[in-house]
Amino acid sequence: MYDILTSSCWALEAKFYSLAKSRILARLGKGLPALSADEARPRHYAHVDAQGYPTMWVTQAGELAGLAVPPQGHGLHLASGIAQVLAGRSGGASSANTSGSKVAVIPVQGAIQKRGGMCSLGTKDLVAQLSAANRDPEIAAIVLDVDSPGGQVDGTEEFAQAVAASGKPVVAYIDGLGASAAYWIASQASTIFINSVSTGYAGSLGVLCMSLDQSAFLEKQGVKVEILRSSRAVDKARLNPVEPLSDAVRAQVQADLDQIAATFIAAVEKGRAGKLSTKEDVFTGKVYNGADAKKYGLVDQVGSLQDAVNHAAKLAQSGGGTSASLFTQNFNNAWQSSSPVS
């Protein structure tokens, strides 16, 4: 039951509650277990790996917006169902396995770290997923599903460069927060969507380092800490919590921060060339809500994940990356000419 509740999107959606409640109560009334053997069977979902981390999954243009296809997880592996829908609408016999018909959705969520942890993938893992999506002939475009406050500098530049160098169009979708290192990465996408004008946020463009000096506190507690260094290692671990920060160390740290910030700023300016407002200095570290982020050119559009997926598919079809397949073209034609099935 725990596996189903934590890994099935339907379990947390109100529209399924009444149906699930009536079925479970009916089974209990007959003296049966709440769930059938098949329903209680632990399942593996493609958007969650064996350790419970979110992972890359695949969707299609229009899929999340109401097509009548059998649900098989959170927008996963519905190509066959969509092909049937298209065949019914267009009278064709398009194959769901046609090359270049899918959009990969890669989660950039939680604290940005090079090796991962704290319920998030590392930038090394994300670069590998991006590379896999570029190699997969069935994938036409990529969406980065971003919800992150930023994090570690190390690894961020590498991932951002991989996004910029992607052979297939990449669209970023900020679902709540795309700040600092997360925005550095998102800025390299061709288009950035944000989920809300009021509850979505982007920015915090800058670099910081925190120094905690506990020497005065320790002295009041009667504790004196002395660090002994080998004769030549006079500069070893000068940034520590038990010694006051010297002017020389402070100057060196400041120089390092400024250099990293310059790299950060250059990447954002290149990725958002011609889009950033000249009326606002967005590099002060300020965080902007969705409305202001759009106003100052940090994002392009306010919309949903579905909007981002559809836009990525259109970029692929228009030559923004790998050419879209006949399947994708038929899908777009059907989607534009027909209203979603309720």
Residue frames relative to the residue before (quaternion, step in Angstrom):
aa qw qx qy qz dx dy dz
M 1.0000 0.0000 0.0000 0.0000 0.00 0.00 0.00
Y 0.6454 0.5236 -0.3294 0.4482 3.58 0.94 -0.88
D 0.6340 0.5358 -0.3301 0.4494 3.56 0.99 -0.86
I 0.6745 0.4987 -0.2975 0.4559 3.57 0.91 -0.90
L 0.6747 0.5092 -0.2999 0.4422 3.57 0.92 -0.91
T 0.7476 0.4209 -0.2249 0.4620 3.57 0.95 -0.85
S 0.7858 0.3321 -0.1792 0.4900 3.61 1.11 -0.39
S 0.6621 0.4552 -0.3161 0.5044 3.60 1.23 0.06
C 0.4159 -0.7328 0.4749 0.2537 3.55 -0.62 1.10
W 0.6132 0.5787 -0.3673 0.3928 3.61 1.02 -0.71
A 0.6116 0.5963 -0.3566 0.3784 3.60 1.05 -0.73
L 0.7462 0.3840 -0.2069 0.5028 3.57 1.15 -0.54
E 0.5881 0.5753 -0.3732 0.4288 3.60 1.24 0.14
A 0.5134 -0.6966 0.4155 0.2801 3.58 -0.73 1.12
K 0.6361 0.5729 -0.3429 0.3868 3.58 0.99 -0.78
F 0.6982 0.4341 -0.2731 0.4995 3.61 1.21 -0.37
Y 0.4674 0.7236 -0.4280 0.2735 3.58 1.25 -0.28
S 0.6857 0.4993 -0.2966 0.4388 3.59 0.78 -1.05
L 0.6543 0.5106 -0.3103 0.4637 3.55 0.93 -0.88
A 0.6729 0.4909 -0.2991 0.4655 3.58 0.87 -0.94
K 0.6434 0.5381 -0.3213 0.4395 3.58 0.97 -0.88
S 0.6851 0.4911 -0.2950 0.4499 3.59 0.82 -0.97
R 0.6641 0.5013 -0.3077 0.4615 3.58 0.96 -0.81
I 0.6685 0.4973 -0.3084 0.4590 3.57 0.94 -0.87
L 0.6611 0.5008 -0.3121 0.4635 3.60 0.94 -0.86
A 0.6247 0.5366 -0.3370 0.4564 3.57 1.06 -0.73
R 0.6601 0.4983 -0.3069 0.4709 3.58 0.97 -0.84
L 0.6559 0.5068 -0.3156 0.4619 3.56 0.94 -0.86
G 0.6344 0.5473 -0.3246 0.4390 3.58 1.06 -0.77
K 0.6935 0.4405 -0.2638 0.5054 3.57 1.18 -0.52
G 0.5486 -0.6349 0.3850 0.3842 3.55 1.29 0.10
L 0.5062 0.6419 -0.4172 0.3971 3.57 1.27 0.38
P 0.6141 -0.5178 0.4183 0.4240 3.59 -1.22 0.30
A 0.6506 -0.5406 0.3655 0.3886 3.59 -1.16 0.55
L 0.7861 0.1770 -0.0846 0.5862 3.57 1.05 -0.77
S 0.5116 -0.6137 0.4989 0.3357 3.55 -1.17 0.58
A 0.6915 -0.4726 0.3358 0.4310 3.56 -1.26 0.28
D 0.6625 0.5033 -0.3064 0.4625 3.58 1.00 -0.82
E 0.6680 0.5071 -0.3016 0.4534 3.58 0.99 -0.86
A 0.7047 0.4664 -0.2574 0.4686 3.57 1.09 -0.74
R 0.5029 0.6707 -0.4211 0.3463 3.57 1.26 -0.22
P 0.4574 -0.6748 0.4964 0.2985 3.64 -0.79 0.96
R 0.1324 -0.8086 0.5723 0.0343 3.55 -0.93 0.91
H 0.3321 -0.7046 0.5843 0.2277 3.51 -1.26 0.46
Y 0.1671 -0.7901 0.5855 0.0709 3.54 -0.79 1.05
A 0.5281 -0.6937 0.3986 0.2848 3.54 -0.84 1.04
H 0.6707 0.4822 -0.3236 0.4614 3.61 1.15 -0.36
V 0.7128 0.3245 -0.2378 0.5745 3.59 1.33 0.11
D 0.3193 -0.7636 0.5244 0.1998 3.60 -0.74 0.98
A 0.7579 -0.4095 0.2603 0.4361 3.56 -1.33 0.05
Q 0.6949 0.4494 -0.2700 0.4922 3.58 1.16 -0.50
G 0.5905 -0.6004 0.3609 0.4009 3.59 1.27 0.03
Y 0.4974 0.6481 -0.4372 0.3760 3.58 1.25 0.14
P 0.4914 -0.6254 0.4950 0.3498 3.63 -1.05 0.64
T 0.0772 -0.8053 0.5874 0.0227 3.55 -1.04 0.72
M 0.7146 -0.4489 0.3072 0.4398 3.56 -1.27 0.17
W 0.0041 -0.7795 0.6264 0.0092 3.57 -1.02 0.79
V 0.4155 -0.7311 0.5088 0.1845 3.53 -1.29 0.35
T 0.0098 0.7847 -0.6192 0.0280 3.55 -1.02 0.84
Q 0.3707 -0.7104 0.5530 0.2284 3.56 -1.32 -0.06
A 0.6167 -0.5102 0.4249 0.4228 3.56 -1.22 0.32
G 0.8269 0.2228 -0.1791 0.4842 3.56 -0.86 1.00
E 0.5032 0.7065 -0.4088 0.2838 3.59 1.19 -0.40
L 0.7342 0.4383 -0.2445 0.4573 3.57 0.89 -0.91
A 0.6599 0.5744 -0.2842 0.3922 3.57 1.24 -0.26
G 0.7919 -0.3898 0.1737 0.4367 3.59 1.11 0.44
L 0.3739 0.7111 -0.5234 0.2838 3.64 1.09 0.32
A 0.4413 -0.7059 0.4909 0.2568 3.56 -0.98 0.83
V 0.2831 0.7233 -0.5738 0.2595 3.56 0.17 1.32
P 0.5754 -0.6108 0.4019 0.3664 3.60 -1.00 0.70
P 0.4115 -0.7131 0.5009 0.2670 3.65 -0.76 0.95
Q 0.0169 0.7923 -0.6082 0.0458 3.55 -0.89 0.99
G 0.7775 -0.1438 0.0871 0.6060 3.56 0.87 0.91
H 0.7043 -0.4812 0.3214 0.4112 3.58 -1.29 0.05
G 0.8156 -0.2532 0.1239 0.5053 3.57 0.22 1.30
L 0.5047 0.6919 -0.3879 0.3408 3.57 1.18 0.52
H 0.8842 0.0641 -0.0191 0.4623 3.53 -1.23 0.66
L 0.3844 0.7288 -0.4850 0.2931 3.59 0.90 0.87
A 0.3044 0.7954 -0.4875 0.1924 3.57 1.24 0.23
S 0.6622 0.5080 -0.3290 0.4419 3.61 0.89 -0.83
G 0.6524 0.5099 -0.3121 0.4658 3.58 0.99 -0.82
I 0.6574 0.5004 -0.3098 0.4706 3.56 0.96 -0.85
A 0.6163 0.5439 -0.3489 0.4501 3.59 1.00 -0.74
Q 0.6437 0.5128 -0.3224 0.4677 3.57 1.02 -0.79
V 0.6286 0.5293 -0.3335 0.4620 3.56 1.01 -0.81
L 0.6718 0.4979 -0.2982 0.4603 3.56 0.92 -0.92
A 0.6320 0.5331 -0.3343 0.4524 3.55 0.99 -0.80
G 0.6613 0.5075 -0.2978 0.4653 3.55 1.05 -0.80
R 0.7170 0.4528 -0.2582 0.4629 3.59 0.97 -0.80
S 0.7969 0.3232 -0.1593 0.4850 3.55 0.88 -0.91
G 0.4488 -0.7081 0.4414 0.3198 3.57 1.27 -0.22
G 0.5451 0.6282 -0.3894 0.3957 3.55 1.28 0.10
A 0.3718 -0.7011 0.5538 0.2519 3.54 -1.32 -0.15
S 0.0818 0.8428 -0.5260 0.0795 3.55 0.91 0.95
S 0.3711 -0.7261 0.5365 0.2172 3.56 -1.05 0.73
A 0.4790 -0.6774 0.4806 0.2841 3.56 -0.99 0.87
N 0.6858 0.4879 -0.2857 0.4583 3.58 1.18 -0.37
T 0.3381 0.7530 -0.5002 0.2618 3.56 1.25 0.22
S 0.5409 -0.6630 0.4115 0.3137 3.57 -0.87 0.93
G 0.8502 0.2244 -0.1549 0.4504 3.54 -1.12 0.74
S 0.4950 0.6900 -0.4105 0.3322 3.60 1.06 0.61
K 0.7079 0.4805 -0.2399 0.4587 3.60 1.24 -0.12
V 0.2854 -0.7212 0.6042 0.1826 3.53 -1.35 0.40
A 0.2813 -0.7570 0.5676 0.1600 3.58 -0.75 1.03
V 0.1660 -0.7685 0.6119 0.0856 3.58 -0.98 0.89
I 0.0969 -0.8146 0.5719 -0.0039 3.56 -0.54 1.25
P 0.3310 -0.7701 0.5086 0.1968 3.64 -0.64 1.05
V 0.0474 -0.7414 0.6691 0.0207 3.55 -0.94 0.98
Q 0.2515 0.8120 -0.4557 0.2640 3.52 0.44 1.30
G 0.7631 0.3058 -0.2614 0.5058 3.53 -1.08 0.79
A 0.7528 -0.3696 0.2787 0.4680 3.55 -1.31 -0.17
I 0.4075 -0.6997 0.5347 0.2420 3.56 -0.96 0.92
Q 0.1283 0.7724 -0.6100 0.1219 3.56 -0.69 1.14
K 0.5866 -0.6108 0.4038 0.3461 3.53 -1.09 0.67
R 0.7991 0.2737 -0.1190 0.5220 3.58 0.89 -0.96
G 0.5576 -0.6358 0.3818 0.3730 3.59 1.24 0.07
G 0.3598 0.7019 -0.5682 0.2345 3.54 -1.37 0.04
M 0.7831 0.3049 -0.2346 0.4886 3.56 -1.33 0.17
C 0.6822 -0.5259 0.2680 0.4315 3.58 0.95 1.05
S 0.6722 0.4323 -0.3386 0.4966 3.61 1.03 0.63
L 0.5085 -0.6269 0.4964 0.3194 3.54 -1.23 0.51
G 0.4741 -0.6571 0.5026 0.3012 3.56 -1.19 0.50
T 0.6393 -0.5278 0.3800 0.4104 3.56 -1.21 0.37
K 0.5733 0.5675 -0.3841 0.4491 3.60 1.14 -0.52
D 0.6557 0.5010 -0.3044 0.4758 3.58 0.98 -0.87
L 0.6796 0.5068 -0.2903 0.4439 3.57 0.94 -0.92
V 0.6111 0.5237 -0.3459 0.4823 3.59 1.07 -0.69
A 0.6392 0.5216 -0.3218 0.4646 3.59 1.02 -0.82
Q 0.6553 0.4998 -0.3161 0.4700 3.61 0.98 -0.79
L 0.6313 0.5252 -0.3255 0.4687 3.57 1.02 -0.81
S 0.6548 0.5063 -0.3077 0.4694 3.58 0.95 -0.84
A 0.6423 0.5249 -0.3185 0.4588 3.57 1.02 -0.86
A 0.6483 0.5146 -0.3130 0.4659 3.57 1.00 -0.82
N 0.6508 0.5098 -0.3116 0.4685 3.58 1.05 -0.74
R 0.6832 0.4804 -0.2863 0.4695 3.58 1.10 -0.65
D 0.6203 0.5787 -0.3420 0.4042 3.58 1.11 -0.66
P 0.3638 -0.7703 0.4767 0.2166 3.64 -0.48 1.13
E 0.6322 0.5404 -0.3417 0.4377 3.63 1.18 -0.36
I 0.6662 0.4907 -0.2979 0.4761 3.59 1.24 -0.34
A 0.2384 -0.8032 0.5373 0.0963 3.55 -0.76 1.10
A 0.8078 0.0220 0.0361 0.5880 3.59 1.10 -0.68
I 0.3153 -0.7521 0.5623 0.1366 3.54 -1.32 0.37
V 0.1159 -0.7607 0.6345 0.0731 3.56 -1.13 0.77
L 0.2476 -0.7349 0.6130 0.1513 3.57 -0.97 0.91
D 0.2095 -0.7777 0.5858 0.0901 3.58 -0.61 1.18
V 0.0483 -0.8682 0.4921 -0.0422 3.57 0.11 1.38
D 0.2086 0.7208 -0.6467 0.1370 3.56 -0.98 0.94
S 0.3905 0.7296 -0.4394 0.3495 3.55 0.28 1.30
P 0.4033 -0.7144 0.5173 0.2437 3.58 -1.08 0.73
G 0.6215 -0.4932 0.3582 0.4921 3.57 1.31 -0.10
G 0.0048 -0.8235 0.5672 0.0099 3.56 -1.15 -0.46
Q 0.8653 -0.1233 0.1143 0.4721 3.50 -1.06 -0.93
V 0.4682 -0.6707 0.4991 0.2861 3.57 -0.98 0.86
D 0.6637 0.5197 -0.3109 0.4390 3.57 0.85 -0.97
G 0.7762 0.2818 -0.2450 0.5079 3.59 -0.68 1.11
T 0.5906 0.5970 -0.3685 0.3986 3.58 1.14 -0.56
E 0.6611 0.5092 -0.3131 0.4535 3.57 0.87 -0.93
E 0.6364 0.5369 -0.3286 0.4457 3.59 0.96 -0.85
F 0.6773 0.4833 -0.2947 0.4698 3.58 0.90 -0.92
A 0.6391 0.5278 -0.3224 0.4571 3.58 0.97 -0.86
Q 0.6524 0.5061 -0.3130 0.4693 3.59 0.97 -0.82
A 0.6343 0.5283 -0.3288 0.4587 3.58 1.06 -0.75
V 0.6253 0.5213 -0.3328 0.4759 3.59 1.06 -0.75
A 0.6705 0.5060 -0.2958 0.4548 3.58 0.89 -0.94
A 0.7349 0.4272 -0.2241 0.4766 3.57 1.05 -0.78
S 0.3752 0.7553 -0.4749 0.2513 3.61 1.25 -0.02
G 0.4115 -0.7189 0.5094 0.2332 3.54 -0.96 0.89
K 0.7058 0.3569 -0.2357 0.5647 3.57 1.28 -0.23
P 0.5985 -0.5932 0.3810 0.3804 3.61 -0.99 0.68
V 0.1507 -0.7763 0.6091 0.0609 3.54 -1.05 0.89
V 0.0893 -0.7681 0.6337 0.0204 3.55 -0.93 1.00
A 0.2431 -0.7642 0.5787 0.1482 3.60 -0.97 0.83
Y 0.1141 -0.7688 0.6270 0.0533 3.55 -1.05 0.84
I 0.1786 -0.7842 0.5880 0.0856 3.61 -0.51 1.19
D 0.0897 -0.8131 0.5750 -0.0105 3.54 -0.44 1.27
G 0.8209 0.0364 -0.0673 0.5659 3.58 0.36 1.25
L 0.8047 -0.1828 0.1725 0.5378 3.58 0.50 -1.16
G 0.0538 0.7537 -0.6532 0.0485 3.52 -0.95 0.98
A 0.1674 0.8298 -0.5014 0.1791 3.56 0.20 1.31
S 0.8635 0.1522 -0.0979 0.4708 3.51 -1.36 0.48
A 0.8449 0.0245 -0.0009 0.5344 3.61 -0.68 -1.07
A 0.6232 0.5401 -0.3441 0.4489 3.59 1.05 -0.71
Y 0.6647 0.4739 -0.3118 0.4861 3.59 1.01 -0.73
W 0.5510 0.5911 -0.3887 0.4426 3.59 1.07 -0.68
I 0.6854 0.4764 -0.2695 0.4803 3.57 0.90 -0.99
A 0.6921 0.4953 -0.2847 0.4412 3.58 0.81 -1.03
S 0.6189 0.5879 -0.3440 0.3912 3.58 1.06 -0.73
Q 0.6499 0.5259 -0.3199 0.4457 3.58 1.20 -0.35
A 0.5150 0.6174 -0.4227 0.4183 3.58 1.30 -0.01
S 0.5964 -0.5880 0.4042 0.3677 3.57 -1.16 0.50
T 0.7908 0.0601 -0.0063 0.6091 3.58 1.12 -0.70
I 0.1568 -0.7784 0.6008 0.0930 3.57 -1.10 0.74
F 0.1506 -0.7534 0.6366 0.0670 3.53 -0.89 1.06
I 0.1116 -0.7553 0.6371 0.1057 3.59 -1.23 0.47
N 0.5521 -0.6958 0.3617 0.2831 3.56 -0.94 0.87
S 0.8264 0.0398 0.0212 0.5612 3.63 1.06 -0.58
V 0.4942 -0.6473 0.4915 0.3085 3.56 -1.16 0.62
S 0.7799 0.3501 -0.1713 0.4898 3.60 1.12 -0.60
T 0.7896 0.2907 -0.1637 0.5149 3.62 1.02 -0.65
G 0.5983 0.4959 -0.3820 0.5001 3.56 1.28 0.19
Y 0.0867 -0.8162 0.5711 0.0095 3.59 -1.01 0.82
A 0.0060 -0.7763 0.6302 -0.0138 3.53 -1.16 0.74
G 0.5218 0.6439 -0.4599 0.3189 3.56 -1.14 0.58
S 0.5401 0.6109 -0.4890 0.3097 3.55 -1.09 -0.86
L 0.2354 0.8022 -0.5100 0.2026 3.55 0.97 0.93
G 0.5469 0.5628 -0.4443 0.4321 3.52 -0.22 1.32
V 0.3744 -0.7160 0.5521 0.2059 3.54 -1.34 0.09
L 0.0050 0.8020 -0.5973 -0.0062 3.56 -1.01 0.74
C 0.1274 -0.7409 0.6534 0.0893 3.51 -1.37 0.38
M 0.2419 -0.7967 0.5403 0.1217 3.59 -0.78 0.97
S 0.1078 -0.7705 0.6264 0.0481 3.54 -0.96 0.95
L 0.1368 -0.7983 0.5852 0.0390 3.57 -0.69 1.12
D 0.1124 -0.8066 0.5799 0.0229 3.58 -0.46 1.23
Q 0.0642 -0.8260 0.5597 -0.0206 3.56 -0.36 1.28
S 0.3650 0.7817 -0.4593 0.2115 3.58 1.27 0.03
A 0.6694 0.4892 -0.3118 0.4640 3.62 0.92 -0.86
F 0.6409 0.5243 -0.3239 0.4577 3.58 0.98 -0.81
L 0.6681 0.5013 -0.3014 0.4599 3.55 0.91 -0.94
E 0.6299 0.5385 -0.3348 0.4486 3.57 1.02 -0.79
K 0.6453 0.5117 -0.3162 0.4709 3.61 1.01 -0.78
Q 0.6839 0.4664 -0.2773 0.4876 3.55 1.14 -0.60
G 0.5360 -0.6502 0.3877 0.3738 3.55 1.30 0.04
V 0.5536 0.5936 -0.3883 0.4364 3.54 1.26 0.44
K 0.0548 -0.7892 0.6116 0.0123 3.54 -0.77 1.04
V 0.1376 -0.8023 0.5796 0.0384 3.54 -0.65 1.19
E 0.0428 -0.7878 0.6144 0.0016 3.54 -0.87 0.97
I 0.2240 -0.7743 0.5816 0.1100 3.57 -0.80 1.07
L 0.1666 -0.7802 0.5992 0.0668 3.56 -0.81 1.05
R 0.1032 -0.8075 0.5807 0.0106 3.56 -0.76 1.09
S 0.5605 -0.5704 0.4599 0.3861 3.54 -1.19 0.50
S 0.7199 -0.5219 0.2533 0.3810 3.55 -1.15 0.74
R 0.7631 0.3669 -0.2155 0.4865 3.61 0.88 -0.84
A 0.6485 0.5396 -0.3167 0.4336 3.61 1.21 -0.43
V 0.0909 0.8551 -0.5045 0.0781 3.56 0.87 0.99
D 0.7234 0.4225 -0.2417 0.4896 3.59 1.18 -0.45
K 0.4246 0.7354 -0.4459 0.2829 3.58 1.26 0.08
A 0.8697 -0.0357 -0.0100 0.4922 3.57 -0.98 1.03
R 0.1806 0.8068 -0.5394 0.1595 3.58 0.84 0.97
L 0.6644 0.4222 -0.2989 0.5394 3.57 1.23 -0.37
N 0.3101 0.7399 -0.5241 0.2859 3.55 0.02 1.33
P 0.5803 -0.6484 0.3795 0.3144 3.64 -1.16 0.47
V 0.7017 0.4844 -0.2789 0.4419 3.62 1.17 -0.09
E 0.7064 0.3534 -0.2607 0.5551 3.57 1.29 0.07
P 0.5207 -0.6164 0.4753 0.3509 3.62 -1.00 0.70
L 0.4931 -0.6631 0.4824 0.2908 3.56 -1.11 0.73
S 0.3253 -0.7567 0.5342 0.1902 3.57 -0.67 1.09
D 0.6473 -0.5257 0.3835 0.3968 3.56 -1.24 0.41
A 0.6477 0.5287 -0.3201 0.4456 3.57 1.03 -0.81
V 0.6626 0.4855 -0.3044 0.4823 3.58 0.96 -0.85
R 0.6304 0.5383 -0.3324 0.4498 3.57 0.97 -0.84
A 0.6643 0.5066 -0.3012 0.4596 3.58 0.95 -0.89
Q 0.6546 0.5162 -0.3119 0.4559 3.58 1.00 -0.80
V 0.6509 0.5040 -0.3104 0.4754 3.57 0.98 -0.87
Q 0.6393 0.5275 -0.3223 0.4574 3.58 0.97 -0.85
A 0.6502 0.5153 -0.3151 0.4610 3.57 0.98 -0.85
D 0.6452 0.5161 -0.3170 0.4657 3.58 1.01 -0.82
L 0.6535 0.5160 -0.3114 0.4580 3.58 0.94 -0.90
D 0.6613 0.5114 -0.3049 0.4562 3.57 0.94 -0.87
Q 0.6466 0.5171 -0.3213 0.4596 3.57 1.03 -0.78
I 0.6533 0.4952 -0.3110 0.4808 3.59 0.95 -0.87
A 0.6445 0.5285 -0.3159 0.4532 3.57 0.98 -0.88
A 0.6292 0.5358 -0.3357 0.4520 3.57 1.01 -0.77
T 0.6393 0.5081 -0.3147 0.4838 3.59 1.05 -0.79
F 0.6247 0.5443 -0.3084 0.4673 3.57 1.03 -0.90
I 0.6950 0.4837 -0.2725 0.4569 3.57 0.78 -1.07
A 0.6493 0.5217 -0.3199 0.4516 3.58 0.95 -0.88
A 0.6475 0.5172 -0.3191 0.4598 3.59 1.01 -0.83
V 0.6690 0.4938 -0.3015 0.4666 3.59 0.91 -0.92
E 0.6649 0.5059 -0.3091 0.4544 3.59 0.90 -0.89
K 0.6543 0.4884 -0.3161 0.4832 3.58 1.06 -0.68
G 0.6919 0.4900 -0.2814 0.4495 3.56 0.89 -0.95
R 0.7654 0.2998 -0.1540 0.5482 3.57 1.12 -0.75
A 0.1641 0.8301 -0.5163 0.1325 3.57 1.14 0.60
G 0.8347 0.1735 -0.1584 0.4980 3.54 -0.86 1.04
K 0.6756 0.4980 -0.2870 0.4618 3.59 1.27 -0.04
L 0.6313 0.5489 -0.3443 0.4262 3.61 1.07 -0.65
S 0.4800 -0.6778 0.4843 0.2752 3.57 -1.00 0.87
T 0.3735 -0.7169 0.5437 0.2258 3.56 -1.09 0.72
K 0.5967 0.5920 -0.3469 0.4161 3.58 1.32 -0.12
E 0.7653 0.2707 -0.1481 0.5649 3.58 1.24 -0.25
D 0.3214 -0.7118 0.5892 0.2070 3.57 -0.97 0.90
V 0.1596 -0.8370 0.5192 0.0660 3.57 -0.09 1.29
F 0.6310 0.5616 -0.3239 0.4262 3.58 1.28 -0.06
T 0.4284 0.6992 -0.4680 0.3296 3.60 1.13 0.57
G 0.5767 -0.5837 0.3798 0.4273 3.58 1.27 -0.20
K 0.4560 0.6907 -0.4463 0.3403 3.58 1.27 0.04
V 0.2966 -0.7244 0.5943 0.1845 3.55 -1.20 0.68
Y 0.1986 -0.8091 0.5490 0.0672 3.59 -0.84 1.03
N 0.4460 -0.6475 0.5307 0.3166 3.57 -1.08 0.65
G 0.7458 -0.4477 0.2520 0.4241 3.56 -1.25 0.32
A 0.6453 0.5317 -0.3260 0.4412 3.57 0.97 -0.85
D 0.7134 0.4340 -0.2599 0.4849 3.58 0.84 -0.95
A 0.5951 0.5624 -0.3619 0.4456 3.58 1.08 -0.67
K 0.6617 0.4718 -0.2970 0.5013 3.59 1.03 -0.76
K 0.6305 0.5565 -0.3254 0.4324 3.58 0.99 -0.86
Y 0.7779 0.3393 -0.1724 0.5000 3.58 0.93 -0.89
G 0.6087 -0.6355 0.3264 0.3450 3.58 1.23 0.37
L 0.4223 0.6986 -0.4802 0.3210 3.59 1.18 0.32
V 0.7661 0.1240 -0.0863 0.6247 3.58 1.19 -0.56
D 0.4719 -0.6979 0.4734 0.2572 3.54 -1.25 0.42
Q 0.8250 0.0131 0.0544 0.5624 3.56 0.90 -0.92
V 0.3342 -0.6719 0.6129 0.2474 3.54 -1.31 0.42
G 0.3060 0.7589 -0.5245 0.2354 3.58 -0.72 1.00
S 0.6172 -0.5520 0.4306 0.3590 3.52 -1.35 -0.21
L 0.6796 -0.4299 0.3765 0.4599 3.53 -1.32 0.01
Q 0.6141 0.5494 -0.3437 0.4505 3.57 1.05 -0.75
D 0.6318 0.5270 -0.3319 0.4615 3.58 0.99 -0.81
A 0.6559 0.5110 -0.3084 0.4621 3.57 0.98 -0.85
V 0.6459 0.5128 -0.3139 0.4705 3.58 0.98 -0.85
N 0.6639 0.5027 -0.3098 0.4589 3.59 0.88 -0.93
H 0.6555 0.5107 -0.3152 0.4584 3.57 0.97 -0.87
A 0.6345 0.5266 -0.3311 0.4588 3.60 0.99 -0.82
A 0.6482 0.5172 -0.3150 0.4616 3.58 0.99 -0.83
K 0.6530 0.5075 -0.3125 0.4673 3.58 1.01 -0.79
L 0.6189 0.5355 -0.3461 0.4587 3.58 1.03 -0.73
A 0.6506 0.5091 -0.3177 0.4654 3.55 0.98 -0.84
Q 0.6719 0.5082 -0.2960 0.4502 3.57 0.95 -0.87
S 0.7220 0.4437 -0.2486 0.4692 3.55 1.05 -0.76
G 0.6438 -0.5582 0.3142 0.4186 3.55 1.26 0.16
G 0.4209 0.7151 -0.4614 0.3140 3.58 1.22 0.42
G 0.7794 0.0323 -0.0298 0.6250 3.54 1.29 0.14
T 0.8076 -0.1413 0.1445 0.5540 3.57 -0.99 -0.84
S 0.5137 -0.6607 0.4437 0.3204 3.61 -0.85 0.91
A 0.4681 -0.6709 0.5007 0.2831 3.55 -1.00 0.85
S 0.4985 -0.6713 0.4704 0.2822 3.54 -1.16 0.64
L 0.6850 -0.4337 0.3724 0.4516 3.54 -1.30 0.03
F 0.5994 0.5695 -0.3504 0.4400 3.56 1.10 -0.73
T 0.6781 0.4764 -0.2964 0.4747 3.59 0.87 -0.92
Q 0.6451 0.5193 -0.3294 0.4536 3.59 0.95 -0.79
N 0.6503 0.5007 -0.3120 0.4786 3.57 0.99 -0.84
F 0.6358 0.5332 -0.3289 0.4508 3.54 1.02 -0.82
N 0.6719 0.4968 -0.3038 0.4576 3.57 0.83 -0.95
N 0.6446 0.5178 -0.3264 0.4581 3.58 0.99 -0.80
A 0.6707 0.4923 -0.2927 0.4713 3.55 0.97 -0.90
W 0.6604 0.5209 -0.3099 0.4432 3.55 1.00 -0.87
Q 0.6955 0.4778 -0.2798 0.4579 3.56 0.97 -0.82
S 0.7368 0.4337 -0.2313 0.4642 3.58 1.08 -0.70
S 0.7582 0.3088 -0.1761 0.5466 3.58 1.23 -0.28
S 0.4509 -0.6622 0.5198 0.2966 3.56 -1.09 0.66
P 0.6130 -0.5629 0.3881 0.3959 3.62 -1.12 0.57
V 0.4667 -0.6602 0.5139 0.2868 3.54 -1.12 0.73
S 0.3127 -0.7634 0.5341 0.1847 3.60 -0.78 0.94
